[in-house]
């Protein structure tokens, strides 16, 4: 299967994975933290969360596009609903599964993280669009 490097979901999931890897490292390198004591549990939670967020966002946006909603609105809605789903359902679920019910992870607020996710996602989409447009123009200059 050939990867479409222009597909924003590829870049979105790669970027989310990189940011999450940095967050993971910061958590396990914090001396005396619960995460430093159980790095494999935190890794399992982190990996499951990223996979759930990406899979849910892509799936929901696909369904919304099928409902004839504009692609950008559908994809932004997919990200927003994925974050809300993670905070309400999958985050607590993965915390219970990976931490054997011993987790002190709390997911209290939903509205603020969803609003931030929408803003960050739209900024990401704008930067990606500008980058692809610039690279496309740059590539056409060399053609004869």
C-alpha positions in Angstrom: 0.0 0.0 0.0 1.4 3.3 -1.1 1.2 6.2 1.5 -0.2 9.5 0.3 2.1 11.9 2.0 -0.2 14.8 1.0 -3.0 13.2 3.1 -3.3 15.4 6.2 -4.3 12.4 8.4 -0.8 10.9 7.9 0.8 14.1 9.1 -1.8 14.6 11.9 -1.2 11.1 13.3 2.6 11.4 13.0 2.6 14.8 14.7 0.3 13.6 17.4 2.6 10.6 17.9 5.7 12.8 18.2 4.1 15.2 20.6 2.8 12.3 22.7 6.3 10.7 22.7 7.7 13.9 24.1 5.0 14.0 26.7 5.6 10.4 27.6 9.3 11.0 28.0 8.7 14.1 30.2 6.3 12.1 32.4 8.6 9.1 32.9 11.7 11.2 33.4 10.1 13.2 36.2 11.7 11.9 39.4 9.3 10.3 41.9 6.3 10.5 39.7 3.8 7.7 39.4 4.7 7.5 35.7 8.4 7.0 36.4 7.6 4.1 38.7 5.5 2.4 36.0 6.8 3.4 32.6 5.4 0.4 30.7 1.9 1.0 32.1 2.2 4.6 31.0 3.5 3.5 27.5 0.5 1.2 27.1 -1.9 3.9 28.1 -0.2 6.4 25.8 0.0 4.1 22.7 -3.7 3.0 23.2 -4.8 6.6 23.6 -3.0 7.8 20.4 -4.4 4.9 18.4 -7.9 5.6 19.7 -7.7 9.3 19.0 -6.4 8.8 15.4 -8.8 6.0 14.6 -11.8 7.7 16.1 -11.1 11.1 14.4 -10.6 9.5 11.0 -13.6 7.3 11.4 -16.0 10.0 12.5 -14.7 12.4 9.8 -15.4 9.7 7.2 -18.9 9.2 8.4 -19.6 13.0 8.6 -18.3 13.4 5.0 -20.6 10.7 3.9 -23.4 12.7 5.4 -22.4 15.4 2.9 -20.8 17.7 5.4 -18.0 19.8 4.0 -14.6 18.0 4.4 -13.0 20.6 6.6 -16.0 20.8 8.9 -16.3 17.0 9.0 -12.6 16.5 9.8 -12.6 19.2 12.4 -15.7 17.6 13.9 -13.9 14.3 13.9 -11.0 15.7 15.9 -13.3 17.5 18.3 -15.4 14.4 18.9 -12.3 12.2 19.2 -10.9 14.4 22.0 -14.3 14.5 23.8 -14.6 10.7 23.4 -11.1 10.2 24.8 -11.8 12.4 27.8 -15.2 10.9 28.6 -14.9 7.2 27.5 -11.6 5.9 26.1 -9.2 7.8 28.4 -10.8 6.4 31.6 -11.2 3.0 29.9 -7.5 2.8 28.9 -6.5 4.1 32.3 -8.4 1.3 34.0 -7.1 -1.4 31.6 -3.4 -0.3 31.6 -3.1 0.7 35.2 -5.2 -2.2 36.6 -7.7 0.2 38.1 -5.0 1.9 40.2 -4.7 5.0 38.1 -5.0 8.5 39.6 -5.6 9.9 36.1 -8.5 12.3 36.0 -10.3 13.6 33.0 -12.5 16.4 34.5 -12.8 19.1 31.8 -14.0 18.4 28.3 -15.0 21.8 26.8 -11.6 23.5 27.1 -9.5 20.6 25.7 -12.0 20.2 22.8 -11.8 24.0 22.0 -8.0 23.9 22.2 -8.0 20.8 19.9 -10.2 22.6 17.3 -7.9 25.6 17.3 -4.7 23.6 17.1 -6.2 21.4 14.4 -7.2 24.3 12.3 -3.8 25.9 12.7 -2.2 22.6 11.7 -4.4 22.4 8.6 -3.6 25.9 7.6 0.2 25.4 8.0 -0.1 22.1 6.1 -2.0 23.7 3.3 0.5 26.5 3.0 3.4 24.0 3.1 1.9 21.8 0.4 1.0 24.8 -1.8 4.6 26.2 -1.4 6.2 22.9 -2.2 3.9 22.4 -5.2 5.0 25.7 -6.6 8.6 25.1 -5.9 8.4 21.7 -7.6 6.8 23.2 -10.8 9.7 25.7 -11.2 12.1 23.0 -12.0 9.9 21.5 -14.7 10.5 22.3 -18.4 
